[in-house]
């Protein structure tokens, strides 16, 4: 569980830096849900949720549905191996058309 928290925090920080190139206001939400709020000129344009393998479940899909219900774009960043599972949950909840899904993979090559 501790490793998932570290992975989550690492990906949130990396994602924040990536989005700071395109958005003037990139705020990390310490309480989570959403993890990152993207905006320009005082307007919220998108919410970003970073998920780990252990955090993807039907209950979390309900939280995604609630965020989409706010009328703001939702961007999910999920482990590469969990992308199919996330896509299925999004279709089951009827929100696939309103969510963008990105993925991450951590690779360590040791000689």
HELIX and SHEET records of a PDB file:
HELIX    1   1 UNK A    2  UNK A   19  1                                  18    
HELIX    2   2 UNK A   53  UNK A   55  5                                   3    
HELIX    3   3 UNK A   58  UNK A   68  1                                  11    
HELIX    4   4 UNK A   80  UNK A   82  5                                   3    
HELIX    5   5 UNK A   83  UNK A   92  1                                  10    
HELIX    6   6 UNK A   96  UNK A   98  5                                   3    
SHEET    1   A 5 UNK A  25  UNK A  28  0                                        
SHEET    2   A 5 UNK A  36  UNK A  40 -1                                        
SHEET    3   A 5 UNK A  43  UNK A  50 -1                                        
SHEET    4   A 5 UNK A  73  UNK A  79  1                                        
SHEET    5   A 5 UNK A  99  UNK A 104  1                                        
END                                                                             
